[in-house]
Amino acid sequence: MIVQDVINHLEELAPLAYAEDFDNVGLLVGNKQSEITGVLVALDTLETVVDEAIQENCNLIVSFHPIIFKGLKKLTGATYVERAVMKAIKHDIAIYSMHTALDNAFKGVNDMICSRLQLKNRRILIPQTETIKKLTTYVPKAEAEHLRNALFNSGGGNIGNYSNCSFNVEGYGTYKGNEHSNPSIGQKEQMHTEAETKISITFPKHLEQEILRALFQNHSYEEVAYEVTTLENKNQHIGMGMVGELEEALDEQDFLAFIKQKMEAKCIKHSSFLNKKIKKIAVLGGSGSFAIEAAKRAGAEAFITADLKYHDFFMDENKLLLVDVGHYESEQFTKNGLVAHLTKKITNFAIILSKTNTNPVKYF
């Protein structure tokens, strides 16, 4: 097994195409063709985590947070980032990071929080836009079914709970090839009219290469006419945060005790009590103040996130309970979810959960 094999399984869960533009995700250190001796899954790739990988004979670290976030202009060991990277390189250890690609995945960070809290009726809090694309092409009528099936088999035509979705229009296409052409139907330098089907399908943007490959491999024309456009539709399966419901409503103090226990938080910061039951909850792992308004619009009675500042707590506007469980606490179970995913995909290879606590925040 090589590094790329593990990457393929990880990107089934969280395609890198959906990471935020500011982020640095993917293979940060190492060669994707290297054979793997072991995989260590961690939240952060600190020097102590690299030491753990060496001890466990793992030459691939799958990390949620990217150890390299901004450009490195030198490697002298002066910072914790440089030391971790240098040690990984010295011991031929590859580092792969997922970060906001996993934040935006439907079965990613926020779904893992919802599972921890046993929330039902889950949906994305802030769906991404411009993640759905549309292919339009023209094919001889007799070949339309074959091409449609090839596009479907490559992942095209899936809309929500429906598959094999397409729109088709019958018409006539005309063309005339020059002396250098080699038409599959008709003769060069002669005008030709062909009964054609216009096929339109939608597909997720991370599958564009596969969709175009299927188009070119299954279309008989020498020159394939097609267009790919980006739709502005919201993608209900990709985006930040998640909304779900408790099985039974809890009063606010019982709710906070429940959250503290489930998230294994040393302490919790929260906004003023509103003296009402809580059942519908919005969650967003990591720094989530930007999603407070979205949580209100979603009708959440509480919003669980991290890194809320002093003035953020005024933004509750007496409409929902804001709960800050801590950055590490909100994301700490991500590595458990990644280990579970990889263990299902790779049944004959040990996937090791890092035991290193990388939380930089201490409590007194």
GIJO-V49179 format. One record per run of one state. SS is the DSSP state (H for helix, E for strand, L for the rest). FROM is the first residue (numbers start at 1). TO is the last residue. If there is no record, write none. Layout:
ss={SS:SS}
from={FROM:FROM}
to={TO:TO}
This chain:
ss={L:E:H:L:H:L:E:L:E:L:E:L:H:L:E:L:H:L:E:L:H:E:L:H:L:E:L:E:H:L:E:L:E:L:E:L:E:H:L:E:L:E:L:H:L:E:L:E:L:H:L:E:L:H:L:E:L:H:L:H:L:E:L}
from={1:2:3:14:16:19:26:30:35:36:39:43:47:56:60:64:80:91:94:98:100:105:106:109:118:120:129:132:141:154:159:160:162:163:167:176:192:205:219:226:232:235:251:252:263:269:271:278:288:289:298:302:307:310:317:321:325:327:332:334:346:351:354}
to={1:2:13:15:18:25:29:34:35:38:42:46:55:59:63:79:90:93:97:99:104:105:108:117:119:128:131:140:153:158:159:161:162:166:175:191:204:218:225:231:234:250:251:262:268:270:277:287:288:297:301:306:309:316:320:324:326:331:333:345:350:353:364}
